[in-house]
Amino acid sequence: MSQANVKVAGQTIGEIGPGLVALVGIGPNDTPADVTYLAKKVVNARIFGDSNGKMNLSVKDIGGSILSISQFTLFAETKKGNRPSFTHAADPELGLKFYQAFNSELTALGMKVATGEFGADMAVSLVNDGPVTIIYDTEA
């Protein structure tokens, strides 16, 4: 049973069972060290319930997967006007490079990773069980 999937032009290109959906935004000041840091944080975050219902297990502990979706819109500037500006996101070349590096880091850490398509119009479906939604900001 799918817990999350991503479709492009009506075709499913990525799908996972239990696990995490990572919406990944790359900024112009991000570095390779940020990519490594973020991958480790995501894989080791203890956010799944143990036998006592306490958030004490990581996605790796539960044998889960990660659906990684590039999401430059996380950098939307909304203070002025009504149309968001995305000038605070990394340029597409850097964004793609670091998005691919992030996915490679996840795989190197032993994770099964499904992905969306960088730059595509994607339809993402997920079950937000809990729900637990966490923002990791490498600049914070």
N, C-alpha and C positions, 0 to 999 in steps of 0.2 A: 504494500500500500504506500503510495506516494505521500510524503509529508510536505514536499515542496517541488515545484518544477518551474521551468522557464521555457517559454515558446517564442519563436521568431517566425513571423509569417504563418502562424497557425501550426507550426511543427514544433514538437517538444525537442529541445536540444540539450537539456540538462534536467536531471531528476534525482531526488534523494528520498530515502526513508527517514527515520528519526535522525535528527542532527540539528545543524545550524544553517540559517541563511545569513550570509555576510554581504551587506551592501557596502561596497568598497569605493570610497572617494579618495582620489589622489590630488594633493595640493602641490603648487609649484615649489614649495620649500621642503617637500618630503625627500628623504634620502634612502639609500639602500638599508641603512641601519634601522630606519623607521619601519621598513617593510618586514625585516627580520623580527623586530620587537613585536609588531602587531600580530604576525603569524603565531608567535609563541603565546601571546596573551589570549588569542582566540582559541587555540587548541587546548590550552591549560585552564581556561576559565571554569571554575567550579560552579556551574549554574543548573545542573540537572539533579533531580531528587535522588537521594539514596534510599535504603530500605526503611528509613524513618521519616521520609518525606523532606529531609533537610537538603538544601542546595549544597551538595558536597562532591558531586561528580562532574568530570569534564566530558566533552564530546568524545574524546578518545576513550575515556573510562567506560562509556556506554556502548562503544563500538559504532558510533554514529558517523555520519558523513557531513560534508559542508557543501552547500550550494553558494558559490561565489558569483556575485553580480556586480559589474562595474557600474558606478552610480555617481557621475560627476555632479548631478543635481544636489547632492549633499552640500555642495559649496555655494548654493544659491544665496545671493545677496538680496534681501527683501526690504531693507530699510527705506529706500526711496522708491516711490512710484508703486505701480501695481503689477508690473511685469518683472519677474526675477532676472537678475544678471548672474551670469556664470563665469565672470572674469576671474574669480578667485580659485577656480579649478585649474589643475595643471593642463598644459597644452596636450592635445591628443597623443602626440608621440611619446611624451614622458608618462602620461597616464597609462597607455598601453604597456609600455615597458615595465612599469612598477606593478601594474595589475597582474601581468604574467609572472613577474618575480614573486609576488605574494602567493599566487596559486602554486608555484613551484616550491616555495617554502612550506606551505601546508602539506604538500605531497611528501616532501623530505622529512616532515615530522610524523609521517605514518598515516596521514589522513587520506580517505577516499574523497576526491573533490570533483564536483560537477560545476560547470560554468555556464554563464550566459555568453553572448557574443558582444564583444567590446564595440561600442558605437551604434549598436542596432536598436531598433524599436522593439523592446522586449515586453512580454506579458508574464509577470511573475505571480505565481499562486503559492500560498503557504498556509499551514496551520500554525498559528502562534499559540502554542500550548503553554499555558502558565498564566498569563503571558510574561515572558521575560524579554525585554528589549534594552540593550546596553550600547552606549556610544563610547568607542575608544578613539581618543583624539591624541595623536602623537605630539601635537604642539602644546597640549594642556599641561 
